Amino acid sequence: MSESGYFSRLGATNALFNQRFLLGVYAPIILEFIVYAIYTSAKGVELNWGVILWALMLIAPALFFYMISPMFIYFVSGVGKSYETSLKNNIESLFIFSDDEESLTEKQKAKIHQAIDEQLIPELVEEVRGLYIDSYVSRTRSSRKETLLSSFETLFLFSTMWSILSLADLIGVIILHFRPIELDFVVIDKIDNPVNIAIFVSIFAVMTILSDILAYYSVGRLRKLMLETLPIVIPIDEEEQIKRNNYIRALSQFPIESLVGDRLLRKHSRQIDLIFRDEFAEPLSEALRVYARNQVAKQQAWRIYRPILDSLKVSPKQTAIIKDRFFDSPFYEIARGVFSYEHEVTSLKTDIEYVKNRLKLWDEISEEEHATSLVFLFRSTEQLFKSLIERYDAPIEIYTNFSMILQFLKDKEFISEKDKKAFNTIRKKRNTLVHQSGRVVNIKKKEIEEFLESLENTLLKVETQFKSEIVK
């Protein structure tokens, strides 16, 4: 699909589904007057065209309801309460982190937990309301989820308005069984036939119930979409992140140069650029948008979180560790100083994030996914260590032998005996997987966790070594 086609499709989608006032608020009012027109025509009564004027006059109250609709949607959806519950259920993983046992005592963790519960979470919940209301009109709808959010806002407003009007019609029909309804601009005759009364009551009752079902369904989707589109700290959707990371990994490692050659690639670069934009630009833009939104959210939360840590007398070193975990930075900033190319850092980050996500679901995933996690982790670590020993003029013969690489790094005091043992455990299982296909390998969660811990220890020692080299 061409770029113009994509934007025209997006524009059509916005026009049809995202006009929350026209379709969500005002359209049900117009439909109500159409129902009246059909009723009077069926009765053989000449339509009073003053009704059209009344329909136009109702634009003002419809606009008023539209202006307050973000507040209405926010409170009806219960997104604030849902967000608060989500934060409280994930305090450890979002703000304290279970792998920071060495940086915080249990007493400190308990105090931080209480402070987050009483101070940080209420402020973050209050921020959600402001962010949603501010973005209600100014939203660009540049992403799929933003478009979906606007669509379900429209559906919710429409179903709510139509439910109210259908309920009013239902009550009106019951009244008409006993007496006519006479207003200045409309007269509706009494309905004497009980069969007709039963038919109209049934129709309006069904319409009311269906509208309520649609509204209830919309509320659930709205609650989820609001939290996914606003720049706020939320628990990561593991499966979605894995899919996105796998896509980016596959794209970054696709060997287009080796398949077509540099000469052919340069010759047809314009066509290849178009293919890239059409096929990959949108998902890559979405990934960058998610990353940027998460970074903004964490910056906002950190402005509230940091004073809490200071008030609890958390040391600067401990605060720095918490900040590194909070922003997911310790591995990758150090690795950036080791690798020669940025894509190697990206590959390491993607693989480690994949493995960490799999660890959270370790008991639920298959043996094949256990093996995949091991292979991904070993692959990136091996590349990292090769880049590291290259800085120290390691003998060329050790580059193809991971065991010799480990010994070299141990001699350089980058890894301890304990770390070497953790690396070797995974090395042996990886070799079994690669060289003895068909053999079942039992991969334990603890082994992967110890490997990650040893990798982090190594990188911290690398950082210390690099700093000392700079000082010299």
KOLVOGU-465271 format. One record per atom (N, C-alpha, C): x, z, y. Coordinates in steps of 0.1 Angstrom, whole numbers, plus 5000, padded with zeros to 4 digits. Each point is the difference from the previous one (the first is absolute). Example, Ala and Ser with C-alpha at 12.3 -4.5 7.8 and 13.67 -1.06 7.14 Angstrom:
BEGIN
513250784943
499150005012
500950005012
499649935011
500950005011
499250085011
END
This chain:
BEGIN
500850004988
499250005012
500950005012
499749915010
500749995012
499850125009
500950025010
499950115009
498749995008
499649885005
498849995008
498850034991
500149964987
498950034991
499850144998
501150074999
500050154998
499350075011
500449965013
499550075012
498549965002
499649874996
498649965002
499250084990
500550024988
499350084990
499850145005
501150065006
499950145005
499050015011
500049895009
499150005011
498550004995
499849914990
498649994995
499650134993
500950074993
499750134994
499750105010
500850005011
499750105011
498649975006
499749885002
498749965007
498950044991
500149984987
498950024991
499850154996
501150074998
499950134994
500450125009
500749975010
500650115008
499350025014
499049935003
499250025012
499150124998
500650125002
499250124997
498850025008
500049955013
498850025008
498949904996
500449874999
499049904998
499450014986
500950014990
499550014986
499650144996
500850095004
499850144995
498950085007
499849975013
499150085008
498849925005
500249895006
498949925006
499349924990
500649944990
499349924990
498950074994
500150134995
498850074994
498850015010
500350015013
498950015010
499249865000
500849905001
499449865000
499249984987
500650044989
499349984987
498750085000
499950115006
498850085001
498949925007
500449945011
499049925008
499649874992
500949954992
499749894991
499050044990
500150124994
499050054991
498750015006
499950055013
498750015007
499449865002
500949905004
499549875002
499449944987
500750024989
499549954987
498650064997
499950135002
498850084997
498849945009
500249985013
499049965008
499649854997
500949924996
499749864996
499250004988
500450094990
499250004988
498650055002
499850085010
498650055004
499249905008
500749895004
499449905009
499850045014
500850105004
500050055014
501049935008
499749965012
500949935009
501150105004
501349954999
501150095003
500150035015
500250135003
500150045014
501549985004
500349905008
501449975003
500750115009
499250095004
500650125007
500950084991
499849984987
500850074990
501549965001
500249875003
501349955001
500750075012
499350025011
500550075012
500550144996
499150074992
500450134995
501250004992
500149904991
501249994992
501349985009
499949935010
501149985009
500350135008
499050075004
500250135007
500750104991
499849994987
500650104991
501649984999
500549905007
501549985000
500750125005
499450065011
500650125006
500250124991
498950044994
500250114990
500849974988
500049874996
500849954989
501550015004
500349965012
501450015005
500450155001
499150095004
500450145001
500350054986
499249964990
500350054986
501349944996
500349885003
501349944996
501250075006
499850055013
501150075007
500350134993
499050074995
500250124993
500249994985
499949884995
500149974986
501350054994
501249995007
501250054993
499950154997
499550085009
499850144998
499050024988
498949925000
499050014990
500649974986
500849894999
500649964988
501050114995
500850055010
501050104996
499450124994
499050055006
499450134995
499249984987
499249895000
499249974988
500949984988
501149935002
500949974988
500750124995
500150105009
500850124995
501449984998
500649905008
501449974997
501050115004
499650085011
500850115004
500250104989
498950044994
500050104989
500749944988
499849874997
500749944988
501550005003
500449975012
501550005003
500650145000
499350095005
500450144999
500250054985
499149974992
500150034986
501249934993
500249875004
501149924994
501350065004
500150045013
501350065004
500350144993
498950084999
500250134994
500449994985
499449904994
500349984985
501449944998
500649945011
501349944998
501150065009
499850125004
501050075010
501449994994
500250034987
501350014994
500749865001
499349904996
500649865000
500149945013
499250035010
500049945013
500950075010
500150134999
500750085011
501150094995
499950064988
500950104995
501049944990
499549924991
500849924990
500550104988
499649964988
500450084989
501450004996
500849905005
501449994996
500950065011
499450085009
500850075010
500250154997
500150034987
500150144996
501350075006
501149925001
501250055005
500050025015
499249925007
500050015015
499150115005
499050044992
499050105005
499850114989
499950135005
499750104991
498550004998
499650074989
498550014997
499350075012
500650095006
499450075011
499849915012
501049925003
499949905011
498949894996
500049964988
499049904996
498650055002
499850134996
498750065002
499650005015
500950045008
499750015015
499749865005
500849904996
499849865005
498749954995
499750034988
498749964994
498850055008
500150135004
498950065008
500049945014
501149985006
500049945013
499549865000
500349924990
499549874999
498550004999
499550094991
498650014998
499250045012
500650095009
499350065011
500349935013
501149935001
500449935013
500149854999
500849954991
500249864999
498849924996
499450044989
498849924995
498949995010
499650115006
498949995010
500349905011
501350005005
500449905010
499949864995
500549984988
500049864994
498549954998
499250104996
498549964998
499449965013
500350085011
499549975013
500549865005
501249974996
500649885004
499349884994
499550014988
499349904993
498849955008
499250105005
498849975007
500449915013
501050055007
500449925012
500549864997
500849994989
500649874997
498949904996
499050054992
498949914995
499249965012
499650095009
499149965011
500749915009
501350025003
500849915009
500249864994
500149994987
500249874994
498749934997
498950065002
498749944995
499849875007
500249995013
499849885008
501349915000
501150075002
501349935002
500649954987
499450024988
500649964988
500249854999
501249964996
500349865000
499549924987
499750084990
499649944987
501049904995
501350035002
501049914995
500450014986
499550114993
500350024986
498750004992
500149984987
498950004991
499250125001
500650125000
499350135000
499350025013
500649965011
499350015013
498849925000
500149884995
498849914999
498950064991
500450064989
499150074991
499350115007
500850085008
499550125007
498949965009
500349895008
499049955010
498749954993
500249944988
498949944993
499150124995
500650104994
499250114995
499450095011
500650005012
499450065012
498749935003
500149865000
498849925003
498950034990
500450004987
499050024989
499450145001
500850105004
499450145001
499150015012
500349945011
499150005012
498749934997
500149884993
498949924997
499050084991
500650054989
499250074990
499450125005
500750075009
499450125007
498849975009
500249905008
499049965009
498849944992
500249924990
498949944993
499350114991
500750104996
499350114993
499150085009
500450025012
499250075010
498749925003
500249875002
498949925004
499049984988
500649994988
499149984988
499250134998
500650115002
499350134999
498950015010
500349955012
499050005011
498849914996
500449884994
498949914995
499250064989
500650084991
499350064989
499050105006
500550085009
499050105007
498949935007
500449895007
499049925008
498949944991
500449954988
499049954991
499050104995
500550124998
499250114995
499050045012
500550005012
499150035012
498949895001
500549874998
499049895001
498950004990
500150084990
498950014990
498950085006
500350095010
499050085006
499549965013
500949935008
499649965013
501049895005
499649925010
500949895005
501150075009
501149935002
501050045009
499949915013
499750065011
499849935013
501150055010
500949905004
500950035010
499849905011
500750025012
499849915011
500449864997
501049984991
500549864998
499749954986
499450084991
499749964987
498850084995
499149934992
498950064994
500049964985
500050104991
500149974986
498750064994
499249914994
498750034995
500150104988
498950074998
499950094988
500049924987
500650054990
500049944987
499150074990
498949944997
499050074992
500249984985
500649894996
500249974986
501150094994
499650094991
501150094994
501049934992
499749884995
501049924992
501149955010
499649955012
501049965010
500950125004
499350125002
500750125004
501150034989
499649994988
501050034989
501149904999
499749875003
501049905000
501050035011
499550025012
500950025012
500850134998
499450104995
500750134998
501149984990
499849934990
501049974989
501249925006
499649905008
501149915006
500950085009
499450085009
500850075010
500750124993
499450064990
500750114992
501249944993
499949894994
501249934993
501149975011
499549945011
501049975010
500750125006
499350115001
500650135005
501050054990
499750004987
500850054990
501349914998
499849875001
501249914999
500950015011
499450025012
500950025012
500850134999
499350104995
500750134998
501149994990
499849924989
501149984990
501149935007
499749895007
501149935007
500850095010
499350085007
500650095010
500950104992
499550054990
500850104992
501349944994
499849874995
501249934995
501049975011
499549965011
500949975012
500850125004
499350125000
500750125004
501250034992
499949984987
501150024991
501249915003
499749875002
501049905003
500650035013
499250035010
500550035013
501050115001
499650114992
500950125000
501449964995
500049924990
501349964994
500849905009
499349915005
500649895009
500550065013
499350105006
500450065012
501450074998
500250074989
501250074998
501149904996
499749884995
501049914996
500549915012
499249995011
500349925011
500550075012
499850135001
500450085011
501550044998
500850015011
501450054998
500050154999
499750054988
500050144997
500750024986
500550134998
500750034988
499050024989
500149924989
499050024989
500849984987
499550064989
500749984987
500049854997
501249964994
500249864997
499149954988
499449895002
499249944989
501149944990
500350074989
501149964992
499949864994
498849964995
499949874994
500149895010
499550025012
500149895010
501449995005
500750115002
501449995004
500949934989
499750034988
500849944989
499749855000
498849965001
499749855001
500749935011
499950075012
500749945012
501549994998
500650114995
501450004998
500549904990
499249994989
500449904990
499949865005
499049975009
499949875006
501249975009
500450105008
501149985009
501349984992
500150084989
501249994992
500149864994
498949964994
500049864994
500349895010
499550025012
500249905011
501550005004
500650125002
501350015005
501049954990
499750014987
500949964989
499849864995
499049935005
499749874995
501249905003
500649944990
501349935003
499849865004
499449985012
499649875005
501349915002
501150075006
501249925002
500649944988
500050084989
500649954988
499249904993
498750005002
499149914994
500049865007
500150005013
499949875007
501349965007
501050105001
501249975006
500050015016
501150035006
500050025014
499749875008
500549894995
499949875007
498549965000
499350014989
498649974999
499250105008
500450125000
499350115007
500049975015
501249965005
500149965015
499249885003
500049904991
499349885003
498550015001
499550094992
498550025000
499650145005
500850055010
499850135005
498650015007
499649905007
498850005007
498850024991
500049924989
498950024990
500050134993
501250054997
500250134994
499550115009
500349995013
499550105010
498550005000
499349894999
498650005000
499450074987
500749974989
499550064987
500250155001
501250055006
500250145001
499050075009
499649935011
499150065009
498650014994
499649904993
498750004994
499850094988
501150014992
499950084988
500550145001
501050025009
500650135000
499950085013
499749935011
500050075013
499050105001
498849984995
498950105001
500350124992
500350004987
500350124993
501350075005
501049935005
501150075006
499750065013
499249945008
499550065012
499250134998
499249994989
499250124996
500950114996
501149974993
500950114995
500750065012
500449915010
500750055012
499050095008
498849955001
499050085007
499750144994
500050004987
499850134994
501250095003
501249944999
501250085002
500050055015
499749915009
500050045014
499050115003
498849984994
498950105002
500450144995
500750004988
500450134994
501150065009
500949925005
501050065009
499550065013
499049935006
499450055012
499250134996
499350014989
499350114996
501050124998
501149984994
500950104997
500750055013
500249915010
500550055012
499050095008
498849964999
498950085007
500050144993
500050004986
499950134993
501250085002
501249945001
501250075002
500150085013
499449945011
499950065013
499350144999
499050014991
499350124998
500750094990
500649944990
500650074989
501350075004
500849935008
501350065003
499950135008
499250025010
499950135006
499550114990
499249974990
499650104990
501350054992
500849904996
501350044993
500950095009
500049965013
500950085009
499450145002
498750015001
499450135002
500150094988
500249944988
500250084988
501550034997
500849975009
501550024999
500649934989
499549884997
500749914990
501349955006
501050014993
501449965005
500049855003
500949965009
500149855003
500449924988
500850064991
500449924988
498749984991
499350114998
498849994992
498949905006
499950015014
499149915007
500449854998
501349985000
500649864999
499649954986
500150094990
499749954986
498549974999
499250085006
498549984999
499749875008
500749985011
499749875008
500449884992
501250014993
500449894992
499049964989
499550114993
499049984990
498749945006
499650055011
498849965007
500049855004
501249965004
500149865004
500649914989
500250054989
500649934988
501349935004
500950075006
501249945005
501350034993
500250114992
501350044996
500849894992
499349954990
500649904991
500549885008
499149955007
500249865005
500949995012
500050105009
500949995011
501450014995
500350084990
501350024995
500449874992
499049954993
500349884992
500349885009
499450005012
500349895009
501549995004
500650125000
501550005003
500849954988
499450004988
500849964988
499849854998
498849955000
499749864997
500549915011
500349884996
500549905009
498849925006
498950004993
498849925005
498850095000
499149975010
498850085002
499049984988
500049894994
499049984989
500450084988
501350054999
500350094989
499450145003
500050045012
499450135004
498549994997
499449895004
498549984997
499750004985
500949944993
499850004985
500150144994
501050085005
500250144996
498750085003
499649985013
498850085004
498849974992
499849874998
498849964993
500050054985
501249994994
500150054986
499850154999
500650075009
499950155000
498550045002
499449945010
498650035003
499149974988
500349894993
499249964988
500250114990
501250054997
500350104990
499350135004
500150045013
499450125004
498550004998
499449895003
498549984998
499750014985
500849944991
499850014986
500150144995
501050075005
500250144996
498750095002
499349975011
498850085002
498949974990
500149884993
499049974990
500649994987
501150074997
500949974989
499250024987
499250114999
499250024987
498949914998
499649925010
498949914999
500449864998
501249965003
500549864999
500549984986
500249874997
500549964987
501550014998
500549994987
501450004998
500749885006
499349895001
500649885007
500350035014
499150075007
500250045014
501150105002
500150094990
501250095000
501349925000
500049904991
501249924998
500349925013
498949955006
500249925012
500650095012
499550125001
500550095010
501550034998
500350024987
501550024997
500849885004
499649884997
500849885002
500149985015
498950015008
500149985014
500950105007
499950134995
500950105006
501449984997
500349964988
501449984996
500649885007
499249895001
500449885007
500550025014
499250075008
500350035014
501250095001
500050104991
501150105001
501449934996
499949924990
501349934997
500549915011
499149935007
500449925011
500550085012
499450125002
500550095010
501450054997
500250044988
501350054996
501149895000
499649884997
501049895001
500449975014
499050015009
500349985014
500950125005
499850124995
500750115004
501550004996
500249964987
501450004995
500849885006
499249905005
500749895006
500750045013
499550115006
500650055013
501350074997
500350044987
501250074997
500949924990
499949875001
500949914992
500150044986
498850014993
500050044986
500549884992
500750034989
500549894991
498849914996
500349875000
498949904998
499450014986
500850054990
499550014986
498950114998
499850095010
499050104998
498749965005
499849895007
498849965006
498949974990
500449964988
499049974990
499750114990
500650125003
499950114991
499550125008
498750044998
499450105008
500750144997
500450024988
500650134996
501450015008
500749895001
501350015008
499750025014
498949945005
499750025014
499750155003
499350064991
499650145001
501350085001
501049974991
501250084999
500849985013
500049885006
500749975012
499450085012
498650015000
499350075011
500350154998
500150054987
500350144998
501450035004
500949914998
501450025005
500150015015
499149935006
499950005015
499250115005
499550094991
499250125003
498649965007
499549884996
498649975005
499050054991
500350024987
499150054991
500650124992
499250094996
500450124992
499949974985
500450094992
499949984985
498550004996
499250085007
498650014997
499349875004
500449945012
499449885004
500449884991
501350004995
500449904991
499250004987
499750134995
499350014988
498649945002
499350035011
498749955003
500049845001
501049955006
500149855001
500349944986
500850074992
500349944987
498850004991
499250105001
498850014992
499149885002
499849965012
499249885003
500749884997
501450005002
500749884996
499949964985
500150104992
499949984986
498649954996
499050055006
498649964996
499849865006
500549975011
499949875006
500749894991
501250044995
500749914991
499349974987
499350114995
499249984988
498949915002
499350015012
498949925003
500449855001
501149985007
500549865002
500649944988
500850074993
500849944989
499450024986
499050084999
499450024986
498549995002
499649885003
498649975002
499150044988
498950065002
499150044989
500250144997
501150065004
500250144996
499250095010
499350104995
499250095009
501050105006
499950015014
500850105007
499150105007
500250124997
499250115006
500650045013
499449975011
500550035014
499250125005
500750105003
499450125005
499950015015
499050055005
499850015015
501150085006
500450114993
501150095005
501349925002
500349914991
501249925000
500049915013
498949945003
499949925012
500150085013
499450124999
500150095012
501450055002
500750034989
501450045002
500949895005
499749874995
500749895005
499849985015
498850015005
499749995014
500750115008
500050124995
500650115006
501649985001
500649954990
501449975000
500349895009
499149905001
500249895010
500050055014
499150095003
499950065013
501350085003
500450084990
501350085002
501149915003
500149884993
501149915002
500049945015
498849965004
499849945013
500450105011
499650134998
500450105010
501550025001
500649994988
501550015000
500649885007
499449884998
500549885006
499950015015
498850065005
499850025014
501150095006
500350114993
501050095005
501449935000
500349924990
501349935000
500149905011
498949935002
500049905011
500350065014
499350125002
500150075012
501550055003
500650054989
501350055001
501049885003
499749884994
500949895003
499949955014
498850025006
499849965014
500850105009
499950134996
500750105008
501549975000
500649964988
501449974999
500449885008
END
